[in-house]
Amino acid sequence: MAEIINLRNARKQKARADKAVQAAQNRVLFGRTKAEKLRQEAEKAQAERHIEGHKKDE
């Protein structure tokens, strides 16, 4: 026979798991030092300049 589960508890467990995933994403996004943020911005700007330099003029 199938295992009987309590739907209320299953919903709560799913909500906890979703919150844990969101917390992990926030730690990656917001848990960086100022130097790391500045370095990433500089790399992004350099990549954009590199791409813009290779575009054709219309």
N, C-alpha and C positions, 0 to 999 in steps of 0.2 A: 504494500500500500504506500501511498504518497505520504510524505512528512507534512504534518499540520503546522502551519506557521501563523503567527499573529501579524496581520497586515499593518496594524498600528506600529508595532516594533520594527517591521521591515521598512516602513516609510521613514522612521526615525534613523535607522541605520544608514539608509540611502542618503538622507540629508546630512548626516555626519560625514559620510564619505565625500560628498560633494563639497562640503566646507573644507575638508582637509586638502582636496585638490586645489581649491581656490586659494587657500593659505599658502600652499607650495608655490603657486604661480606668483602670488604677491611677494613672497620672500625673494624670488628671482628678480622681479621687476623693481621693487622698492628697497631691497636690502643691500644696496651697493653704496660704496663710498663715493664722495664727491669726485675724487680722482678717476675712479672707474667710469663714472657718468661722463666726465669731460673727455676722457680718452675715447669712449664709444661715439660721442658726438663728433669728435675730430675725424675718426675713421669714416663715419657716415658722410660727413661733408667732403672728405677727400674722394670717396667713391663716387659721389654725385658729380663732383667736378670732372673726374675722369670720364664718366659716362657722357657728360655734356660736351666734353672736348671731342668726342668721337661722333657726335651727331652731325648729320648733313644739314646744310642750310637750304631752306626752301625758297 
